[in-house]
């Protein structure tokens, strides 16, 4: 298969997973918020989630485009960088005395993102090997 085709498939699948997680988060946040919509918490959580997602693209896209058969180092780098970014955002939220619910909101989205990234990477590896 062509590297550009694999790259565009990976971009499409991960973007769909990002948008679906963000949309589900907004729906559940609107449904379960007591009284008013906590816009500061939701906005901050979506910004942090977006940074985590785009850091994943920054790590994986060069690995997929340049050498899709040696993608293991990209996957390990992706997991380590995203975990470190999550920990740094958690420390920043704690240091800035922001609402700690932001950490839980981002954690829920981050878990979904990791699961869907694994699905996208596995689909990509299967497509590369065939």
C-alpha positions, 0 to 999 in steps of 0.5 A: 500500500502507498504510504500517503494512503495509509497516512490519510487513513490514519489521519481520518480514523484518529480525527473521527475518534477525536471528534466522537470523544469530544462530542460525547463529552460535550453531550454528557457534560450538558446532560449531567451538569447541575443547573448551569453549564460549567463552561470554564471547566469544560473549555479547559478540559477540551483544550488539554484534551486537544493538546494531548490529541495533537501531540499524538499526531506530532509523534505518529504522523512522521513515523507512519509516513517515513517508515510504517513497518518500524512503527513500534518506536513511534507507539512507545514515544506516543504513550510516554509523551502523552502520559507525561503531558497529562501529568504536567497538566495535572500538576499545572491544574493543582498548582493554579488552584483550578477546579480539580474536576478538570483532571477527571474530565480530561482523564475520562476523555484521555482513556477513550483517546488511548483506546481509540488510538490503539484501535487506529494503530492496530488497523494501520499495522494490519494494513501495512503488513498486508 
